[in-house]
Amino acid sequence: MHTTVRDMLGSEFPIAAFSHCRDVVAAVSKAGGFGVLGVVGYRPDQLKIELEWIEKEIGDRPYGVDILVPAKFVGSDEGGLAASRIDALIPDEHRSFVEALLREHGVPTMPHEMTRSRSTTFQQDEQRELIEVALGHDIRLVANALGPPPPWMIERAHEEGVLVAALAGKAEHARRHVEAGVDIVVAQGYEAGGHTGEIATMVLVPEVVDAVAPVPVLAAGGIASGRQIAASLSLGAQGVWTGSVWLTTEEAETHPVVKQKFLAATSSDTVRSRSRTGKPARQLRSAWTEAWEDPANPAPLPMPLQVHLIQNAWRRIEHGAHKSLGAERLINYFVGQVVGSMNDTRSVRNVIEEMVREYVDTMERLDRWAEI
Ligand SMILES: Cc1cc2nc3c(=O)[nH]c(=O)nc-3n(C[C@H](O)[C@H](O)[C@H](O)COP(=O)(O)O)c2cc1C
């Protein structure tokens, strides 16, 4: 897997791993992959602590961060809205629906001190502060999803010698990212966990590779094994960008009830739903996604109103999932269709070693077939 991207990232393997969990990020980088910490929703002081911890763990091995700077959301024209203005835009009908849904499922209430008054507003000032904290550390790459990275982000990263990547669900988006100045495009297919478009990885990757050549492409969406890595490289990608597969590892801080649900799930058990963030995001199907899909109920609000609307409901669900069957029915998390192959809990190192072993076996098999 000695590709240009591997040299750009400086990792042993061109296997990037997105995770919100610092332990996973550090373990990936230590095992020869490239850990990427998802920092959406962090406070700058918190982010500083996490990045310092990661750097202490991994020494001089490379890692990166991913920040969600959406191009379009409610208030994006004004550089984002303050939380109080977002609150004022949430209809009472939606608040009542969420409250009734939790009541119907018998989700226990939560002590007031556990409720949260703050979630991300995607305000530009907040985002800039996070980027500055990240750039003050030894990161090798900063990635962005949901639109081209804003010019200030690309400029500041390049000033600090940091690579910029962006996720694309369409060749057209990838072209726009490259025009904006990104160094690496992540072509993320429909089957991926989290925010995702409508084109499958198998179709998307070669389209993006051709559209942005010679800019290198990482393939994402549905990649959890060495065979899938070999397929990605065959499609012209220079490496892979993974997310879901880490959620059931020993190091992942995934909610234990969700972890069990993931281990039991098949590849038919995910759905692309706006019910968590206001934009279509693939996640495990649950009583929560079903309630929001029911046309008799209110439709999810646009980003970031939906995030604000549901933040404390989700804390209640997560808090209650150990003791309430209703909360257990509602709880879910972002995950891709590859959840169907996530059937046991292994260490991050073990997952990477298995990916590499299977990749080598696959390449040898293809070599043998080519000789016949
Ligand atoms: C739990 C979860 C959260 C995610 N959050 C983000 C995010 O904040 N920013 C981002 O760029 N991508 C996010 N993604 C997408 C990943 O970066 C990655 O592209 C995707 O997981 C790849 O597909 P896979 O899930 O099939 O491996 C998320 C994915 C998952 C599973």
The ligand as an SDF file (V2000), in Angstrom:
LIG
                    3D

 31 33  0  0  0  0  0  0  0  0999 V2000
  -20.3620    7.7830   14.3600 C   0  0  0  0  0  0  0  0  0  0  0  0
  -19.9410    8.5340   13.1470 C   0  0  0  0  0  0  0  0  0  0  0  0
  -19.8150    9.9190   13.2270 C   0  0  0  0  0  0  0  0  0  0  0  0
  -19.3530   10.6250   12.1130 C   0  0  0  0  0  0  0  0  0  0  0  0
  -19.1720   11.9830   12.2150 N   0  0  0  0  0  0  0  0  0  0  0  0
  -18.5120   12.6340   11.2240 C   0  0  0  0  0  0  0  0  0  0  0  0
  -18.0980   14.0000   11.3950 C   0  0  0  0  0  0  0  0  0  0  0  0
  -18.3570   14.6350   12.4300 O   0  0  0  0  0  0  0  0  0  0  0  0
  -17.3960   14.5630   10.3930 N   0  0  0  0  0  0  0  0  0  0  0  0
  -17.0650   13.8710    9.2450 C   0  0  0  0  0  0  0  0  0  0  0  0
  -16.3750   14.4120    8.3760 O   0  0  0  0  0  0  0  0  0  0  0  0
  -17.4710   12.6090    9.0510 N   0  0  0  0  0  0  0  0  0  0  0  0
  -18.1580   11.9710   10.0220 C   0  0  0  0  0  0  0  0  0  0  0  0
  -18.5190   10.6610    9.8370 N   0  0  0  0  0  0  0  0  0  0  0  0
  -18.2050    9.9800    8.5580 C   0  0  0  0  0  0  0  0  0  0  0  0
  -16.7800    9.3900    8.5930 C   0  0  0  0  0  0  0  0  0  0  0  0
  -15.8380   10.4320    8.5300 O   0  0  0  0  0  0  0  0  0  0  0  0
  -16.5390    8.4210    7.4320 C   0  0  0  0  0  0  0  0  0  0  0  0
  -16.5510    9.1320    6.2120 O   0  0  0  0  0  0  0  0  0  0  0  0
  -17.5230    7.2900    7.3330 C   0  0  0  0  0  0  0  0  0  0  0  0
  -17.7110    6.7040    8.5970 O   0  0  0  0  0  0  0  0  0  0  0  0
  -16.9860    6.2300    6.3480 C   0  0  0  0  0  0  0  0  0  0  0  0
  -17.9140    5.2160    6.1050 O   0  0  0  0  0  0  0  0  0  0  0  0
  -18.0630    3.8900    7.0360 P   0  0  0  0  0  0  0  0  0  0  0  0
  -18.8740    4.3910    8.2190 O   0  0  0  0  0  0  0  0  0  0  0  0
  -18.8070    2.9480    6.1970 O   0  0  0  0  0  0  0  0  0  0  0  0
  -16.6870    3.4650    7.4210 O   0  0  0  0  0  0  0  0  0  0  0  0
  -19.0430    9.9310   10.9080 C   0  0  0  0  0  0  0  0  0  0  0  0
  -19.2170    8.5480   10.8510 C   0  0  0  0  0  0  0  0  0  0  0  0
  -19.6690    7.8510   11.9330 C   0  0  0  0  0  0  0  0  0  0  0  0
  -19.8280    6.3540   11.8270 C   0  0  0  0  0  0  0  0  0  0  0  0
  1  2  1  0
  2  3  1  0
  2 30  2  0
  3  4  2  0
  4  5  1  0
  4 28  1  0
  5  6  2  0
  6  7  1  0
  6 13  1  0
  7  8  2  0
  7  9  1  0
  9 10  1  0
 10 11  2  0
 10 12  1  0
 12 13  2  0
 13 14  1  0
 14 15  1  0
 14 28  1  0
 15 16  1  0
 16 17  1  0
 16 18  1  0
 18 19  1  0
 18 20  1  0
 20 21  1  0
 20 22  1  0
 22 23  1  0
 23 24  1  0
 24 25  2  0
 24 26  1  0
 24 27  1  0
 28 29  2  0
 29 30  1  0
 30 31  1  0
M  END
$$$$
